[in-house]
């Protein structure tokens, strides 16, 4: 009984950390689209996403599962994002590498969220009980498509080096008037 309660509490903590990773990741994505670094949100996203993966490895499992594979891939992508963001300060090619890595890490979180939603939410489970049915495939394809499009926009727009070095346009216009 106590072990079941502990497992239930652990599951709730894992889910809350996962949701924190998704929400903070969406805020970071907004920052990428608006050329805003959002330092604290980025740290929260990277840490909570790593914690989600690590706590996911602590669940009982037999053999290699898709969740384990995604967790390992996510940690690799997160390591690349952390290196690009903090060790190499988004210099040169590390700006687009960071954007793609952060986007992929968030995508993995959302991918797993969709999987878990189709497993745990009765209405979704009835639509795709084995997750091989079209509603599940369409949902995952839609999520992937959204991430590809948003990542493309982020690659074009997230240029914090240019935003910091620009002079305010209002001062130029005042001199001319």
C-alpha positions in Angstrom: 0.0 0.0 0.0 2.7 2.5 1.0 4.7 1.6 -2.1 1.6 2.2 -4.3 1.1 5.6 -2.7 4.8 6.5 -3.2 4.5 5.5 -6.8 1.4 7.6 -7.3 3.1 10.6 -5.7 6.1 10.1 -7.9 3.9 9.9 -11.0 2.2 13.1 -10.0 5.5 14.9 -9.5 6.8 13.6 -12.8 3.7 14.8 -14.6 3.9 18.2 -12.9 7.6 18.6 -13.9 6.6 17.5 -17.5 3.9 20.1 -17.7 6.3 22.8 -16.3 8.7 21.8 -19.1 6.0 22.2 -21.7 4.6 25.5 -20.5 8.1 27.0 -20.0 9.2 25.6 -23.4 6.2 27.4 -25.0 7.2 30.6 -23.4 10.8 30.1 -24.6 9.5 29.4 -28.1 7.6 32.8 -27.9 10.9 34.4 -27.0 12.6 32.8 -30.0 9.9 34.2 -32.2 10.2 37.7 -30.7 14.1 37.7 -30.5 13.9 37.8 -26.7 16.3 35.6 -24.7 14.0 35.2 -21.7 16.9 33.9 -19.6 14.9 32.7 -16.6 12.3 30.9 -18.6 15.0 29.3 -20.7 16.8 28.0 -17.6 13.5 26.7 -16.2 12.7 25.0 -19.5 16.0 23.3 -19.9 16.2 22.2 -16.2 12.6 21.0 -16.0 12.9 19.1 -19.3 16.0 17.4 -18.2 14.3 16.5 -14.9 11.3 15.1 -16.8 13.6 12.8 -18.7 15.6 11.8 -15.7 12.5 11.0 -13.6 11.1 9.1 -16.6 14.0 6.7 -16.3 13.0 5.9 -12.7 9.7 4.3 -13.7 9.8 0.5 -13.8 10.2 -0.9 -17.3 11.3 -4.1 -19.0 13.7 -3.7 -21.9 14.1 -0.8 -24.3 10.9 1.1 -24.7 10.0 4.0 -27.0 9.8 6.3 -23.9 13.4 5.4 -23.0 14.6 6.1 -26.5 12.9 9.5 -26.6 14.3 10.3 -23.1 17.8 9.5 -24.2 17.4 11.5 -27.4 15.9 14.4 -25.5 18.9 14.5 -23.1 21.3 14.5 -26.0 19.4 17.4 -27.7 19.2 19.2 -24.3 23.0 18.9 -23.9 23.5 20.4 -27.4 21.1 23.3 -26.5 22.8 24.0 -23.2 26.2 24.0 -24.9 25.0 26.3 -27.6 23.2 28.7 -25.3 25.5 28.9 -22.3 29.0 27.6 -23.3 29.1 29.1 -26.8 26.8 32.0 -26.3 24.8 31.4 -29.5 27.9 32.5 -31.5 28.0 31.7 -35.2 26.3 28.4 -36.1 25.4 27.8 -32.5 22.4 30.2 -32.7 20.5 28.0 -35.3 21.8 24.8 -33.6 20.4 26.0 -30.2 17.0 27.0 -31.8 16.6 23.6 -33.4 17.8 21.7 -30.3 15.5 23.6 -28.0 12.6 23.1 -30.4 13.2 19.4 -30.7 13.4 19.0 -26.9 10.1 20.8 -26.6 8.7 18.7 -29.4 9.7 15.5 -27.6 7.9 16.7 -24.5 4.7 17.5 -26.5 5.0 14.2 -28.4 5.0 12.3 -25.1 2.2 14.5 -23.8 0.0 13.5 -26.8 0.9 9.8 -26.3 0.0 10.0 -22.6 -3.2 11.9 -23.4 -4.3 9.1 -25.8 -3.5 6.5 -23.1 -5.0 8.2 -20.1 -7.9 10.4 -21.3 -10.9 8.1 -21.9 -12.4 10.1 -24.8 -9.0 10.1 -26.6 -8.4 6.5 -25.8 -11.7 5.5 -27.3 -10.6 7.2 -30.6 -7.3 5.4 -30.7 -7.1 2.5 -28.2 -3.9 1.1 -29.7 -2.4 4.4 -30.9 -2.3 3.0 -34.4 -5.6 4.6 -35.5 -5.9 7.6 -37.7 -6.9 10.1 -34.9 -3.6 9.5 -33.1 -1.5 9.7 -36.3 -3.3 12.9 -37.3 -2.7 14.5 -33.9 1.0 13.6 -33.9 1.4 14.7 -37.5 -0.3 18.0 -36.7 2.0 18.6 -33.7 5.1 17.8 -35.9 3.9 20.2 -38.6 3.3 23.0 -36.1 6.8 22.5 -34.6 8.5 22.5 -38.0 6.7 25.7 -39.0 7.4 27.5 -35.7 11.0 26.4 -35.7 11.4 27.8 -39.2 10.0 31.1 -38.1 12.2 31.1 -35.0 15.3 30.5 -37.1 14.5 33.6 -39.1 13.5 35.8 -36.2 15.7 34.9 -33.2 18.7 37.2 -33.7 19.4 38.6 -30.3 22.8 39.8 -31.4 21.2 42.2 -33.9 18.5 43.4 -31.5 21.1 44.3 -28.9 23.3 46.3 -31.3 20.6 48.2 -33.1 20.2 51.9 -32.3 16.7 53.1 -31.5 15.0 54.4 -34.7 13.2 57.2 -32.8 16.5 59.0 -32.2 17.4 59.0 -35.9 14.0 60.4 -36.9 14.2 63.2 -34.3 17.5 64.5 -35.7 16.1 64.6 -39.3 13.0 66.5 -38.2 
